[in-house]
């Protein structure tokens, strides 16, 4: 957005407008109305949406409405919706990403359409989140220093591991079971007995399965399990 556009200021257009009888009037939308509708329907905060059994992470400034859904809102056929969205994309107003379930629409420069104070608040939240992540990383490094060098069998200070560990910390917070310092130290000590890849796999497996604990397995353990399963299948053929 150039300086001339910025100098024109803002008007406060509440999303509650869509509940007003003026907006609900049955009609075929024009392009301006469709664009305003996109701005009001785009997420103002990140959230997860389940579509057809697939969980999609819909970020701030995005919408996961399908072209069919937009068409029903605007009174347009699917082809007209597609042409309009492609027109917006060609003018760098939106970015489209289509998958097997829907079309993810991202409004370009979304924050420039928000109230100035809301945009500032969003930036402050991002900074706060970044600071929290740094604090968690520092706590992890602090716990590592309490372990004897001989107990460490992998580089737990690598960026790859710390990224996975941060996902684990965030996951525990999301399920309302944040870890206490004692738990953190115990889990890190357990992971330190395995290779980096084994430790990271344990974290990913626990998150995917909704577990609250970590259950790392060595490559040898995994191979033994495969052998047992294979032998069991051979002894019990269908």
C-alpha positions in Angstrom: 0.0 0.0 0.0 1.5 3.3 -1.1 1.8 6.5 1.0 -1.2 8.2 -0.7 -3.5 5.3 0.3 -2.1 5.2 3.8 -2.8 9.0 4.3 -6.5 8.5 3.6 -7.0 6.9 7.0 -9.5 4.2 8.1 -13.2 3.7 8.7 -14.4 1.2 11.3 -16.4 -1.4 9.4 -17.6 -4.0 11.9 -18.1 -7.6 10.9 -21.6 -7.3 12.4 -22.5 -5.5 9.2 -23.1 -8.9 7.7 -25.9 -9.5 10.2 -27.7 -6.3 9.2 -30.8 -6.4 7.0 -29.1 -4.1 4.5 -26.3 -6.7 3.9 -28.7 -9.7 4.0 -30.8 -8.4 1.1 -31.0 -11.1 -1.5 -29.0 -9.9 -4.5 -26.1 -10.7 -6.8 -22.9 -9.2 -5.4 -20.8 -6.9 -7.5 -17.0 -7.2 -7.3 -16.7 -4.5 -4.7 -19.1 -6.3 -2.4 -17.4 -9.6 -2.9 -14.0 -8.1 -2.0 -15.5 -6.5 1.2 -17.0 -9.9 2.0 -13.6 -11.6 1.6 -12.0 -9.1 4.0 -14.7 -9.6 6.6 -14.7 -13.4 6.3 -10.9 -13.8 6.5 -9.7 -15.0 9.9 -8.6 -12.2 12.3 -6.8 -14.9 14.4 -5.3 -18.3 13.7 -7.5 -21.3 14.1 -7.8 -24.9 13.0 -10.7 -26.0 10.7 -11.7 -29.6 10.0 -12.9 -30.1 6.4 -13.8 -33.6 5.1 -11.9 -35.2 8.0 -8.7 -33.2 7.3 -7.5 -30.6 9.8 -6.4 -27.4 8.2 -4.5 -24.6 10.0 -6.2 -21.4 8.9 -3.9 -18.5 9.7 -4.7 -14.8 10.3 -5.9 -13.2 7.0 -6.9 -16.5 5.5 -10.1 -18.2 4.6 -10.7 -21.9 3.7 -14.1 -21.4 2.1 -14.5 -23.3 -1.2 -15.3 -21.5 -4.5 -18.8 -23.1 -4.2 -19.3 -21.5 -0.8 -18.2 -18.1 -2.1 -20.5 -18.6 -5.1 -23.5 -19.2 -2.9 -22.8 -16.1 -0.8 -22.4 -13.9 -3.8 -25.0 -15.4 -6.1 -22.3 -16.3 -8.7 -21.5 -19.5 -10.5 -18.3 -21.3 -9.8 -16.6 -20.1 -13.0 -17.3 -16.5 -12.2 -15.9 -16.9 -8.7 -12.8 -18.5 -10.1 -12.2 -15.7 -12.6 -12.7 -13.1 -9.9 -10.3 -14.7 -7.4 -7.7 -15.1 -10.2 -8.2 -11.4 -11.0 -7.5 -10.5 -7.4 -4.5 -12.8 -7.4 -3.1 -11.2 -10.5 -3.3 -7.8 -8.8 -1.5 -9.3 -5.7 -4.6 -8.7 -3.5 -4.8 -12.4 -2.6 -2.9 -15.6 -2.9 -4.7 -18.9 -3.7 -3.6 -22.4 -2.8 -5.9 -25.3 -3.8 -5.8 -28.7 -2.2 -8.1 -31.8 -2.5 -10.6 -30.3 0.0 -10.8 -26.6 -0.6 -9.1 -23.4 -1.7 -7.0 -21.6 0.9 -7.3 -17.9 0.2 -4.7 -15.5 1.8 -5.4 -11.8 1.8 -2.2 -10.0 0.9 -1.1 -7.3 3.5 -4.0 -8.2 5.6 -2.9 -6.0 8.5 -3.2 -2.9 6.4 -7.0 -3.4 6.3 -7.3 -3.6 10.1 -7.6 -0.9 12.7 -4.1 0.6 13.4 -4.3 -0.4 17.0 -5.4 -3.9 16.2 -2.4 -4.3 13.8 -0.1 -3.0 16.6 -1.6 -5.4 19.1 -1.0 -8.3 16.6 2.6 -7.3 16.3 2.9 -7.1 20.1 1.4 -10.6 20.4 3.9 -11.9 17.8 6.7 -10.4 19.8 5.4 -11.8 23.1 5.1 -15.3 21.5 8.7 -15.0 20.2 9.9 -14.0 23.7 8.1 -17.0 25.2 9.7 -19.3 22.7 13.1 -17.9 23.6 12.4 -18.3 27.3 11.5 -21.9 26.7 14.6 -22.5 24.7 16.7 -20.9 27.4 15.0 -23.1 30.0 15.8 -26.2 27.9 19.5 -25.2 27.7 19.5 -24.6 31.4 18.2 -28.1 32.1 20.8 -29.6 29.8 23.6 -28.0 31.8 22.4 -29.9 34.9 23.1 -33.2 33.1 26.5 -34.8 33.3 28.3 -34.9 30.0 28.5 -38.7 30.1 24.7 -38.9 30.1 24.3 -37.1 26.8 24.4 -39.2 23.7 23.1 -36.6 21.2 23.3 -32.9 20.6 20.2 -31.6 22.3 21.3 -28.0 21.6 20.8 -28.4 17.8 18.3 -26.2 16.0 16.5 -29.3 14.7 16.0 -30.8 18.2 15.0 -27.4 19.9 12.4 -26.8 17.2 10.8 -30.2 17.9 11.1 -29.7 21.6 9.3 -26.3 21.3 6.5 -28.1 19.4 6.2 -30.5 22.3 6.1 -27.6 24.9 3.4 -25.8 22.8 1.4 -29.0 22.5 1.4 -29.6 26.2 0.1 -26.1 26.7 -2.6 -26.5 24.1 -4.0 -29.6 25.9 -3.9 -27.7 29.2 -1.1 -29.8 30.7 2.0 -27.5 30.7 5.2 -29.1 32.0 6.7 -28.3 35.3 10.5 -27.9 35.6 10.9 -31.4 37.1 9.0 -33.0 34.2 11.1 -31.1 31.7 14.3 -32.2 33.3 13.1 -35.9 33.5 12.0 -35.9 29.9 15.2 -34.3 28.6 17.3 -36.8 30.5 15.3 -39.6 29.0 15.6 -38.3 25.5 19.4 -37.7 25.9 19.9 -41.5 26.0 18.8 -41.8 22.4 20.0 -40.4 19.1 18.7 -37.1 17.9 16.5 -38.6 15.2 15.1 -41.1 17.8 14.4 -38.3 20.3 12.6 -36.2 17.6 10.6 -39.2 16.4 9.4 -39.8 20.0 8.2 -36.2 20.3 6.4 -36.3 16.9 4.8 -39.7 17.7 3.4 -38.4 21.1 1.9 -35.3 19.5 0.3 -37.2 16.7 -1.1 -39.8 19.0 -2.3 -37.3 21.6 -0.1 -38.7 24.4 1.1 -36.7 27.4 4.4 -38.6 27.8 7.4 -39.4 25.6 8.3 -43.0 24.7 11.5 -43.0 22.7 12.7 -46.2 21.1 16.1 -47.0 19.6 16.6 -48.2 16.1 17.3 -51.6 17.5 14.0 -51.7 19.4 12.0 -50.7 16.3 13.8 -53.4 14.3 13.0 -56.0 17.0 9.3 -55.0 16.9 9.2 -55.3 13.1 10.8 -58.7 13.4 8.3 -59.9 16.0 5.4 -58.6 13.9 6.8 -60.3 10.8 7.3 -63.6 12.6 3.8 -63.4 14.1 2.3 -62.8 10.6 4.2 -65.8 9.2 3.1 -68.1 12.1 -0.6 -67.0 11.7 -1.2 -66.8 8.0 -4.7 -65.7 6.8 
